[in-house]
């Protein structure tokens, strides 16, 4: 009987454990989580702050006995080191746990900028349930809140804060909102939308210092000082891999994996936000911190962990990493797929109607759509994803899209599904 050890109690860790149990009914499975809470989804925290769910609604599995019923041991603790030679991990408590296979599913941790006063009372991350409780106590209607960061996670937090009726100021050091997901036009449109909704937004601006007190005095690089009862640091995340420094496991931006999600050491795997996997669209290894990728990587890794422990060939392969971001910012829907910044030698086309709040940017390499951005163009989200993920050769439709990027549905039906070109597309639009 093999022992499968999983570090991380988030979605990737839980899905991997359940997959192992399905395919190895008698093997031993342990999940190590560094919080005392039951395994939960961080992405549900904004909905908790909005009041849409209770704390239990964030839990990944609703039955209190779910893990016990599956004979999955969930152990609270923090891993200090991984000793790959002896196939064991050492916890900060000093306890050593041996394994036959290991999955690293530690996810990300928030970046805490080195700002004077960042540790002051009233400054919080928005990452854990404990953080959510602290924020809920301070983010009362009318409270002045300054949020540091307007990336993807920051915009989701912003939505929750707006629902709570606070007076919100957002500071982003990039030249636009959501700079890692959106180009200049799209990011600017999101900023304009937020300002119309009553959110004060400073882009191209840094927080230089936070003076403790009630209220907090936040000095910005643009010369302004903003007072706030609450400051939320949402300056981005990084893979939580520091504990692997002397493990012998190869790490770049994240834990480097092959198509089986195996690391450079046989029997040790990684999945989720801490894993760096091959993206077939860009042709590079990337860390893609979104839950659909975490789930699929966890499933593939788990199947290979079972195969490895049984002495079988690793047959489950990751087909690719999906670069997907769909964001709702105070009611404005934006999306980003694939290599949205384009590729050297590629072509692009943009269509912008700021009055209608709509923007579409398409990036091509040859006759393949490799990436796109959209704002307010919700009817094409599924088609954009399908074309980018499927690496569909558009043929003559590529030039048609360069002339009129709104013809995405027709291009998809004709090229991807071969449903009779224009006639099939017109039929689809009439439904």
Steps between C-alpha positions, in 0.01 A plus 500: 500500500645836394485830685412801285584829667350829381628838619220751466130482590363720223307388190799326339585304814142394565430393140825304489419318823152408378638381166761283671236349725281413201784314328681365808230398751738360761796738478576748777441869423602802708431866427705756691332841527649804672171639634270372771192549279348216297629505140344805332513710184679833517306612193181480706621759754370802303155340492523454874580871537207587275272305732399254227622200701590408857845372593387143447420596141873541435571139599606281209291210627184556699477176698697526828589132469595510130872438543455253784251306288760473224770408753700809404699634794499882509787612720553861612861607477757695303774324305850622575699286256458224244769235511477334161784253559338346807146560360377690802384845602580677825239725659579816693389306809794262440280208396627298203257333258612239247339463157504277196369773272478872569285773350598864551174698485586795722348761269603863528570745776429873484779747432542745789675810359787646706312818590571683828199443725364202304479302827286767670174413671222542248706369205390157382548249224189339349621142475369290787175462690672673791573794268137506390381522860732793568392682184130444572545661842645817346332529159175646625276721281666837455841386626798635307693213342819517296586195292857445384491319165254481209593169344262209443469411868489866598204565270306210652569635849398846380163359392444359850600826669269699275211273600573585864442870433847629587666810358768333290833623363711264287873551436673307220869540418448380142396748234152346479265275691551122466836553322586128484170419329407807297665727245506879541163567333315226690664585833414867451138418426475298822642795692249741341217262590611474863527877535146539364391256771647727768836328556803730513778342293867598482704314238875541449514571873676338796421502870810652655413470868218425743488701820340305787197637679126544470464582223805370316678762289615352170754705306502443123772562242277755324530731802158425643429368850189286540337428836347158556355289778611189308783428255489178300819374340417318175830550321509158336607145582795269447530119509548378857819302443755646740511183709639309199824700485731213605280211389666429165168562326544733202310826533491797263204736544319196640572130548609382155300202374483281190189390311423252781525779762808320633795707620863419427479242782306181430195458723475872585236706321357852505161645408309825524621853555848390611564286191674615183364299209528509122258730317444372148372836370805708598746210480638592845475370854271722704338530839130546437329570829140420414281229647411307179870442438557401863221242478625341178863498613398339829307228319791421265755503783284272716459240225875494448567476874289184509673362191845575644419330831381193308815489286306590185591738219376856541228531236288797606618815321415866533373622165601858573457795731198715432565870535150618594386806688139617503439788738191681627604846620200677651282357223743545209602166349849469356694197379851400403607179329833357394787720387296823508812715452577335170805322362802631305411520132131454572212722398230668704173682457310715748149639507400752766168672571561689823153657494344153509767366737618234255851403394634201311866419428606191303856367466601263220801288416458392141133408466460395865339718768755479783355756739233763555365767733143617528301749705121498496494239221341215689339322204837393363671374817442129437598528133823683581597234750418220256706648218802577720499170688432296187776675300258496211638578154267768369617508139320777311303585813813652651491782243126533551561556873776750429241699304216446747591340838132475595466203261642263764191280518491451125872423493461248780207321340666485161854411609460307825172322449476504118130580515461641154676835530286810473167318467558292811612808690191693399281211612681495835447872549125469436450248782 
